[in-house]
Amino acid sequence: MKNIIYIIGLTVLFYSCATEDSNNAPTIPELVFPANNQACTDLILTLEWEPSADSDGDTVSYLLEVSNTISFSSLVLEEVVEQTSKAISVTGDAIYYWRVLATDNSGASSEFSSVYSFYSETEGIENHVPFAASLLAPSQNDNIASGIIRLQWEGEDLDENDVLVFDVYVGSSENMLVKEATDISNNYFDVSLTADTYYWRIDVKDSNGGEAIGQVWQFTVD
């Protein structure tokens, strides 16, 4: 509460100005099931996440997004859910990516959760497509010093005997990435960069012809 005092002649006037309380966004949801990179045999699958906390005591709802691509460029499902779980139908032998965002009834939203992936598996499959690469470093939207920069990622495949190789793309525009390396077996790549904003992507390929196109990440070189 702020008090403003005006003095007019010998009369003192008090005006009280109230400031509106700010509304805090709920916490970012934490995904529970399926675990990341899990194989699931049920075609009716219940996605589950931990409830978000809201320090204002507001009611929280959740935006659930499910996609077959790590970029979420096209959605299999986009739905507002009042609970912390949602049963969905999936097709067999496909990779799915999912994430959740929390919004309170005053309109404040959290960031999206981490992205989890799962494979809807049916009997008799000969080869699983590898999962999209997971980011290790630099962190998304990180600011780093110019020079030799090590790009690091992690790849995973449900087929234990598959050998994974990686294609590395880097560019100063998300739509103009240049392939800097092809079929490397390391999960890192060193690149010399000057000050600018850079975008990069890792495509994962297995030894049986499966391929996963990666998400585009971003960082800035000072």
C-alpha positions in Angstrom: 0.0 0.0 0.0 1.4 3.4 -1.0 0.4 6.7 0.6 0.5 9.9 -1.3 0.3 13.2 0.6 -0.9 16.5 -0.8 -0.6 19.8 1.2 -3.1 22.4 0.1 -2.9 25.5 2.3 -3.3 24.2 5.8 -5.2 21.1 4.7 -3.4 17.8 4.4 -5.0 15.3 2.1 -4.1 11.5 2.2 -4.6 9.4 -0.9 -4.1 5.6 -0.6 -3.0 3.7 -3.8 -3.2 0.0 -3.8 -1.0 -2.1 -6.1 -2.4 -5.3 -7.5 -0.8 -8.5 -6.3 1.3 -10.3 -8.9 0.2 -13.7 -10.0 2.9 -16.4 -9.8 3.0 -19.1 -12.5 2.7 -22.8 -11.4 5.8 -24.9 -11.4 7.0 -26.9 -14.4 5.3 -30.3 -14.6 7.6 -33.4 -14.1 6.8 -36.3 -16.4 6.4 -39.7 -14.8 5.2 -42.4 -17.2 6.2 -43.7 -19.6 9.8 -43.2 -18.6 12.0 -41.5 -21.2 13.0 -43.8 -24.1 10.8 -46.6 -22.9 9.2 -49.3 -25.0 5.5 -49.7 -24.5 3.4 -52.7 -25.8 0.0 -51.2 -24.9 -1.8 -49.3 -27.7 -4.0 -47.6 -25.2 -1.4 -45.8 -23.0 -1.9 -43.5 -20.0 0.6 -40.7 -19.8 1.2 -39.5 -16.2 3.0 -36.5 -14.7 3.5 -34.9 -11.2 1.0 -32.1 -10.2 2.4 -28.6 -10.5 2.5 -26.4 -7.4 0.9 -23.0 -7.4 2.0 -20.6 -4.7 -1.1 -18.5 -5.0 -3.4 -21.5 -4.5 -4.9 -21.2 -8.0 -6.5 -24.1 -9.8 -4.0 -25.6 -12.3 -4.8 -27.3 -15.7 -2.3 -28.8 -18.1 -1.7 -28.5 -21.8 -0.6 -32.0 -23.2 1.2 -32.2 -26.5 2.1 -35.5 -28.3 3.9 -35.7 -31.6 5.8 -38.1 -33.8 8.6 -35.5 -34.2 11.0 -34.1 -31.7 10.3 -30.6 -33.0 6.5 -30.9 -32.4 6.0 -29.4 -35.9 2.9 -31.6 -36.2 0.8 -32.8 -33.3 -0.8 -36.2 -32.8 -2.6 -34.7 -29.7 -3.0 -31.3 -28.2 -5.5 -31.2 -25.3 -6.1 -29.2 -22.0 -6.3 -31.7 -19.2 -7.6 -31.0 -15.7 -6.0 -34.1 -14.1 -2.4 -35.3 -14.1 -2.9 -38.2 -16.5 -4.4 -38.8 -19.9 -5.1 -42.1 -21.7 -4.2 -41.9 -25.4 -4.4 -44.3 -28.4 -1.1 -45.0 -30.3 -0.2 -46.9 -33.4 2.2 -49.8 -33.3 5.9 -49.6 -34.1 6.2 -45.8 -33.8 8.1 -43.2 -31.8 6.2 -40.6 -29.8 7.4 -37.5 -28.1 5.4 -35.7 -25.4 5.5 -32.7 -23.1 3.2 -30.9 -20.6 2.7 -27.2 -19.7 0.8 -26.0 -16.6 -1.5 -23.0 -16.5 -3.4 -21.6 -13.5 -6.9 -20.1 -13.6 -5.5 -16.6 -13.5 -3.7 -17.1 -16.8 -0.1 -17.6 -15.7 1.7 -20.5 -17.4 4.9 -22.5 -16.7 7.5 -23.4 -19.2 7.0 -26.8 -21.0 8.3 -29.8 -19.2 11.2 -31.8 -20.5 10.4 -33.8 -23.6 10.1 -37.5 -23.1 9.9 -40.1 -25.8 8.6 -43.7 -26.0 8.3 -46.5 -28.6 4.9 -48.2 -29.1 6.1 -51.7 -29.7 4.3 -54.7 -31.2 5.5 -58.3 -31.5 7.7 -59.3 -34.3 9.4 -56.0 -35.0 12.8 -56.5 -36.6 14.4 -53.1 -36.0 13.5 -50.1 -33.8 14.1 -46.7 -35.2 16.6 -44.9 -32.9 15.3 -42.1 -30.6 16.1 -38.5 -31.5 19.4 -37.3 -30.0 19.3 -35.7 -26.5 21.1 -32.4 -25.9 24.1 -32.4 -23.5 26.0 -29.2 -24.3 25.9 -26.3 -25.0 22.7 -25.9 -23.1 19.7 -24.5 -25.1 20.0 -20.7 -25.6 23.4 -20.7 -23.8 25.9 -17.9 -24.1 29.5 -19.1 -24.6 32.9 -17.6 -25.5 34.2 -17.8 -29.1 36.8 -20.4 -30.1 36.7 -24.2 -30.3 33.3 -25.3 -29.1 32.4 -28.9 -28.3 28.9 -29.9 -29.3 27.7 -32.9 -27.2 24.7 -35.1 -27.4 23.4 -38.5 -26.5 21.9 -41.2 -28.7 19.8 -44.3 -27.8 18.3 -47.2 -29.6 16.2 -50.1 -28.1 18.2 -52.6 -30.2 21.3 -53.3 -28.1 23.3 -54.6 -31.0 22.7 -51.7 -33.3 25.7 -49.4 -34.0 24.7 -45.7 -34.0 26.3 -43.0 -36.1 25.5 -39.3 -36.3 25.3 -36.5 -38.9 26.1 -33.0 -37.5 24.4 -29.9 -38.9 25.4 -26.3 -37.9 24.4 -22.9 -39.3 23.6 -19.3 -38.5 20.0 -19.8 -39.6 17.5 -22.5 -38.5 16.5 -23.0 -42.1 20.0 -23.0 -43.5 21.9 -25.7 -41.6 25.1 -27.1 -43.2 26.2 -30.7 -42.7 29.5 -30.5 -40.9 30.1 -34.2 -40.3 28.6 -37.5 -41.7 28.4 -40.9 -40.0 30.6 -40.1 -37.0 30.6 -42.6 -34.1 31.5 -40.0 -31.4 28.7 -38.3 -29.5 30.6 -35.0 -29.7 31.9 -32.7 -32.4 34.4 -29.8 -32.1 33.7 -26.7 -34.2 35.4 -23.3 -34.4 32.9 -20.4 -34.2 33.1 -16.6 -34.0 30.6 -14.3 -32.4 27.0 -15.0 -33.7 23.9 -17.0 -32.9 24.1 -20.6 -34.1 21.7 -23.4 -34.7 22.5 -27.1 -34.8 21.0 -30.5 -35.2 22.0 -34.1 -34.8 20.5 -36.9 -37.0 20.9 -40.4 -35.6 21.2 -43.5 -37.8 21.4 -47.1 -36.8 23.2 -50.0 -38.6 19.9 -51.4 -39.9 18.9 -48.3 -41.8 16.7 -46.6 -39.1 17.1 -42.8 -38.9 15.8 -40.2 -36.5 15.9 -36.5 -37.6 16.9 -34.3 -34.6 15.6 -31.2 -33.0 17.2 -27.9 -33.8 19.0 -26.4 -30.9 20.4 -22.8 -30.4 23.2 -21.1 -28.6 25.0 -17.7 -28.9 28.8 -17.1 -29.2 29.9 -13.9 -27.6 
